[in-house]
Amino acid sequence: MSNRFLLGGELPVGRIGFGAMRLPTGTFHGPARDPETGRAVLRRAVELGVDHIDTAAFYTSGDGTVRANALIREALHPYPDGLVIATKVGPARTPDGGLAAADDPAILRPLVEENLRTLGVDRLDLVYLRIGGVGGPPRGESLAARFEVLAALREEGLIRHLGLSNVDGGHLAEARAIAPVAAVQNRFHATGRDDLEGAAVCEDAGIAHVPFFPLGGGIGDPADGRVAEVAARHGATAPQIALARLLASSPVTLAIPGTGSLAHLEENIAAGSIVLTEEDLADLA
């Protein structure tokens, strides 16, 4: 299985990328992390070959003082050739630092313009429409009016490719009838395969399937005997085996583990070189 993928059929990226959510804060509502450490992690990620960074304007510390987009721009702009930066729009931070789902199509252009400005680019490589709150996909909710706004911005040249986040199969079909979908970002990890249907549709259509929280669900827990045994065979850590198993699930799966630690970054990137055997996969099933 290749360790590269053509995002949107044209942007080559490694299948291990980097998620920026944990740069401003260790937890979504937590205190700010040291921004210089965040910038160092980003620079090191690119040095290690990462060419796909996932971010959002609402990835901030709880007090709003440290912002992922600002860290990315400060650390990496002017951006190296071949670096793909994906962002998402839909939710917005509330005054108390929480996250509110926003379903008004009129807010999407300002949110896209905010990402253009804070990342310092004229066109965004990939913009996901994120729907719903922090729970699962909002069943039965139409996204057509919102996706049409993003499709129009793509036609204007402000967006290169479109994606969806926190959606079900019905949402994906609805969006694909409006404009091409290059990627789907849903909750999916080695033991919590909430999005098996979406993963299968993505593989059939050649759409990138990008799990968020790729190390969730306990498969990376060293106490898990299955993982510990496979990790020992490969001289790897349990989280590395979790990422390797995720990548083995489909050639269209892209992992975007996030961290604010240089050591964890290097560990995550190294997971991309682990090739699990059929015996390994059977043991982890």
N, C-alpha and C positions, 0 to 999 in steps of 0.2 A: 504494500500500500504506500502510495507516495506521501512524502512529508510536506508537499506543496499543494496549493489549491488556487484555481483561477477565480477570484471573487468577481462576481458579475460577468464571468466569462472573459475577463481581460486584465484583472489586477492580480498578479502572482503574489501570494502571501504564504508564509510558513504556517503550519497547522497549530503551532503553539505561539500564541500572541501574548498580549499583556492587557489586563483589565485595570483601569485607573481608579476604580471606586475607592480602594483602600489607601490611596495616597494622601488625601486630606485628613482622614480619620480612620482609626482601626475599626470602629463600628459606625453604622450609618448616622447615628445621632450623637456620636462621641466627641470628645475634645479634639482640638486641632493637633495634628502631628507636625513635627519640624519640617518646614517646607524645603529646606536644603537637602534633607535626607530624601524627600520625594524626588527632587530634581536629580540627585545622584542615582537613584534607582532607575529613573527613565533613561538617563545617559548610558548606564550600564546595560540596560535591556537592549538598546540599539547596538551597543558594542557586541553583544552576544548574538546578534542577528535577528532580533525581533523586528518585524516590518508590518505589524498589525497591532495598533493600539486602540482600545475601546474606551470611550469616555462619555461624559454628558455634562452639560452646564450645571445640572443639579447635583453633581458629585462634589459636595463641599463639606467642610467641617460643620458641626452643629451650629457654631456661631457665625459661619459664613466667611471667616477670615482666610481660610486656605481653600483654594478651588482647583480642581483637577485640570481644567482647561488652561488656567493660568500657569500651572506648573509645567504642563506640556510645552506651552509656547516658550516659557523662560528657559527650559532645559534644552529644547531641540530646534527652535526656530533660528535660522531658516532650515526647514526640514530636509533631511537627506532624500535623495532620489529613491523612489520605490517604497517610501514609508506610507502606509495606508492608515488614516485616522478615521475611525467610525464614531459617530455620536448618536444620541437619541433625543427625541423631543416628545412632549406630551405632558408628563408630570411637571410640577413646579414646586419649589420650596415654599413652605408657609412661613409666616413671621416667627413662629416658635421653633423653626428648624425642621419641621416635619415635611412630609411629602404628600402632595395632594394630586389626585388624578384630575386632569383637565381635558374636558371633552368638547371644548369650543373650537371649531376649526379656525376661527379668527386669530387665535393666539399663536398658531403655528409659524406663520411668517416671522413675527418678532422673535420667536424662539430660535428659528434657523438663523436669522440675522445676528442674534446674540452669539451663537456658536461660531459663525464666520468671524465675528469681531474678536472674540476671546481667544480663538485659535490662530488668528492672524492669517487667514486664507481667503481667497476669492471664490473658491468652490469646495464644498465638502465632499469627501470621497464616498461616504456611505452615511445615510441618515435613517435610523430606525424610528418608526412610529411606535411608541410605547403606549399601550392602552391599559386601563384598569389601574388599580392601586398596587399594594404590596402582595395581594393574594394572587390566585390563579387567574387564567383568562376569564373575562366577563362574558359568560355564555349569552348568545343571542343579541349582543350589542353590535350594531353596525359601525364599521369604521370608514365607510365609503366617503363621507363628506370630508373627513380629515385626510384620508389618503389622497383624495383628489387635489387638495391644497399642495401636498408635497409633490405630487406628480407634476403640477403646474410649475412649481419651483425648479423641478428637474428640467422641464422644458425651457425655462429661463436660463439655465446653465449654472444655477447656484448649487445644485446637488448632482453628483455623478451617478450614484446608485441609491436605490431605496430598499429599506428593510422593514421588518415587523418584529415587535417584541411583546411577549406575554399574550400570545394569540392561540386560537385553536384552528382546526382545519377549515372551518367555515369562514373565519376571518381571512385566512390565506387565500382561499378561492375568491373571495370578494375583492381582495386587493389585486390579485393577478388579473382580474377582468378589467382593471383600470390602468395598470402600468406594470412593467416587469418588477419582480421581487428578487433581489440578489441574495438576501440573507434573512434568516429567522433566528431570533434570540429568545429562547424559552428556558424555563427551569428544567434541567436535565443533568443528571450525574450518574455515577457508576451504579449506585443502588436505588436512586430515586428517579426512575425513568418515567416522569410524569408526561413526557411528550413523545411517546413512541410513535403515535400516529403522525405527528408533525415531522419527526425524524425520517420516517419512511417516505413521506411525500417529498421532502427536501431531497432525499437521495435520488428518487425517481426523476426529479426535475432538474437536478444539478444545482440546487440552491444551497448555499452554505447554511449549515445548522450549527449555531453558536450557543452552547449552553451557558447560562449565567449560573453563578455559584457552582462551578465544575467540581469543586472538592467537597460539596455538601453531602449530607446523608450518612456519614459515618464510615464510608468505605476507606477513608484515609486514616482511620483510627488504628494506631499500632496494635491495639488490643484485639482487633479483628484477626482471628487466627488464619483465615484464608489469605488475607493480604500479607500478613507477616511471613507466611511460608513462601509465597511468590516473591516477595521483596527480597528474602534471603537468597533465593536462587539467582537473582539478578544483581545482588549487592546494591540494592536500591532502598529508598524509604517507602513507607506506605503511601504517602501522598503522591509520590512519583508513579507508583503502580496504579493508583486511581486515575491519574491523568493518562497513562499509557492505555489503560483499558477503555477510557472514553474515546481516545483517538482510534482505537481498534474497532469501535462500534460501527463506523461508517467512514468512507473516504471523503465525505462532505463535511464531517465534523471538524470544527475549529475550536480549540480550547483557548480561553482567555483568563487564566488564573491571575488573580491580583494579589499584591503584597506591598507592604511598606518596608520590607526587609531585603537588603542586598543578598544575604545568605539564602533566604527562601526563593528569591528571584532566580538565582543560579541553579538551585535545586529544581525548580519548576521547568526551566528551559532544558535542563539535562534530561528531563522525562521524555522529551521528544525523540531521543535516540534509543529508547527502550523498545525492543520488539518482543511482544508477548507470543509465546508458543500456543499451539492448540491446547496443550496440557494446562498451561497457565490460565487460559480463558475458561476452560472447563472447571478448573478449581475455583475460579472467581464467580462462576454462574450462580 
